[in-house]
Amino acid sequence: MKELVSIITPTYNCSKFIGATIESVLSQTYKNFEMIIVDDASTDDTESVVKSYKDKRIKYIKLKTNSGPAVARNTAMEEAKGKYMAFLDSDDLWVPTKLEKQIKFIKKNKYKIICSDYEQIDEQGNKLNKIIPCKKKVNYNGVLLSCPVGNSTVFYDVSKLGKFKVPNIRKRNDDALWLQMLKKEEYIYGQKEVLMQYRLRENSVSSNKLDLVKYHWQLYREIEHLSVIRSIFHIGVWGIIKVFHIK
């Protein structure tokens, strides 16, 4: 029996894209998965789109009140029963061999946490001819500096690291999760091939870079308890990376 993979997908008002996301999961060459979609009290027809897929591997949970992506992500992670856990945002897409290749990669190298390269697409799903490469390995300080980790590419071994709880921060909660993991495991290792398509959206949670500054401050000071000087330093480095598109 192949190991179960739990796919963690928080969503909010994403009916326009979530169907394609689900289809990219159903098209996986690796079939033993559960996709746990936690709806953060959407007001559009996300629920009807998800429920139109009659596959027992898709598990849908709708929260009664809008609580933010961290709460939705935690709810999904608590429900997960897989040996492995993978993360997929509700507007991103996986290539069909994503799970199959990541399981082989993590087993062959005896890693505990991995990620991969990914490419950008626009709202209509057209390729933008831009690939975001992962690093061969990244540690805690590397994630603090620039977080070169695509959320929808991360795959980890729950049986070796256990489950984690995402700090309740509305933005950058994926960064906060990787930092937690890197307190237990030294590196996130990179698989150097494109296994995910990241959808660029104008109204996305992370599109306003100036608005993100306060969430970085919250992450560094309140969650990671860094000094004021070190927090200012990391926000400055992050700003330079974003302005000059440094990788």
N, C-alpha and C positions, 0 to 999 in steps of 0.2 A: 504493500500500500504506500503510495507516494505521500510525502508530508503535506499537511494542510498549510496553506498560506492565507493569512487574514489581511484583507485589503481595507485600509482605513480611509474613508471618504466623507469628510464633513461638507455640508452644502448649505447655501442660503440663496434663494431667488436665482437659481441657475438653470431654470427649465430650458433655456435656449441652447445650452451646451451639454447638459448632463447625459442626454441620450447618447451622444457620440462617445462620451467618456465610458459609459456602461458598455457600449458595443466594443470599445477597444479592449475591455476586460473579457468580454464573452468570446472575443476572437483569439485569446491567448492559446498558444500551443500547449501550455501547461494547464491542466484542467482542474486540479484539486485545490480550489480556493473558495473562500467566502468573502463576499464584498459587503462590508457593513457601511451603509449610507446613513449618516445621522443628519437630519434636516433641522436646522436651527430656526424653526418656526417661520418657514418661507411664506410669503403672501402671494406668490405667483402659483403656477400649476406644476411646480417641481414634483409634488406628490403623485399627481396623475401620470406624469412622464415615467417616473421610477416604477410605479405599480403596473405600467403597461408591459413591463418585462417579466414574463412568467417563468422565472428561473429560480429554483429553490436556493441557489447559492447567493442570491441577492437578498440581503436583509435590510429592511428599511425601518428606521426609528425616527419619529418626529417629536421634537421637544415642544413643550407647551408654550414656553416663552423664549424670545430671542435672547441668548445669553453670550454669544460670541463664539468664534471658531475654536478657541481652546476648550470650552466646555463640550462642544460637539465632538471634537477630536478625542477628548478623554472618555466620553460616553462610548464611542466606537471601540477604543482600545480596551476598555473594561469588558466589553462583550466578546472580544476576540478570543478564539480558541486555537489558533494555529501555532505550529512550531515556529513559523516565520511570520513576520509582519512587514507589510509594504504600505506605502503611503501614496495616495493619488488624489489630487485636488479635483473638484467636480467640473472643471473646465479644461483639464489637461488630457492628453491621450498617450497611451502606451503603444509601442510597436508590438506586433503579435508574439515575438519571441522573448519579450522582456522578462517574464517570470522564469521561463526555462533557462535562459542564459544566466540570470542572476543566481539561481539555485546552483548551477554548475560552478560558477565563479566562486561563490562563498564556500562551497564544500571543498573544491579543489585546493584552495589556498588556506582553508581553516580560519577564515575571517569571521568576525561577529557582526560587523556593520559595514555595509557597502553603499555606494552610489554610482552614478554613471554620467556620461555626457548627455546633453539634450539639445534640441533645436527649437527655435522660436517659430510660431505660426501666428497669423493674425486672427481676428474675430471670426472670419469666414473659413478658417482652416487652411489658408494658403501659406506655403512655406516662405519664410522671410530670408532664407539663405544665410542664416546666422546660427552657428553651433556654439554652445556654451560648454567648454571642456571642463571636466572635473580634474582635480589634482590626484596624483597617484596615491597620496595619503594626506590627511589633514588632521591636526590635533586640536585640542581645546583652544589654544591661542590663535590658531589659524581660523577657526570659526568666529572667534571674537573680532578678528581683524576684518574679514571680508565675507565669511560664510560662503565658500565656493561649493555649496551643496544644493542641488536641485531637489526640493521637497518631494516631488513626485517620482524621483529616482531612488529614494532611500529604501533599503531592504535590510532587515536585521534578524538575528537569531534570538527569538524570545526564550528558547529553552536554555540558553547560556547567559543571557543578560537580564531576563525577567521583564516585567512590564514597568512602564514609566507613567508619571502623571505630568501633563503639560501645565506649566504655570499659567494662571488666568490673566493673560495679557492679550488684548484684542489683535494686535499686530506683532509680528516677529516671534510668534509662539512656536514656529517651527525651529528657529534658531535656538530658542530656549530649550526645546526638546533635545536637539543635538548636543547642546552643552551639558545637559544632564547625562546623556549617554557617555560623553567623553570624560566624565568623572569616574566612570566604571571601566571604560575601555580606552586605550591610548589613542587609537586612530580610527577614522572612517576611511576605508580604502576605496579608491576609484577604479571603476571598470571603464576602460577607454573605448567605448563605442556608444553611439546614440541609441538610447532605448526609450526616450520619451519626447513628446512634443509639448512645449509650454506655450499656452495661449496668452498673447498680449492683449489686454483689455483696457480701454480708457478709464472705465469706472471701477477697476479692480481695487481690492482692499489695500494693495501695496503700491498703487500707481502714484500717489502723492508723496514725493520724496521729502518735502519739507515737513509734512505731517508725521512722517516716520521718525523724525529726530526725537520727538518726545517719547516714542515707544522704545527707541534704542536707549535713551537715558533711563527709562523704567527698567529695561532688561539689565543694564549694567549695574545700576545703583541698587534697585530694590530686590531684584531676583538673584543676581550674581554677586552683589555686595562688593563691587569694585570701589576703589577710592575715587574721589571727585576728579583728581588729576588724570587717573587712568581712564575714567569714563569719558572725559573730554577728549583725551588722546584718541580713543577708539572711534568716537563719533567723528572726529576730524579726519581720520584715516578713511572711514566709511564714506564720508562726503567727497573726498578726493577721488576715491575709486569710482563713485557714481558719476561725478562730473567729467572725469577724463576716461571713463570706460576701461579702467585698468582691470586685468584679470591676473 
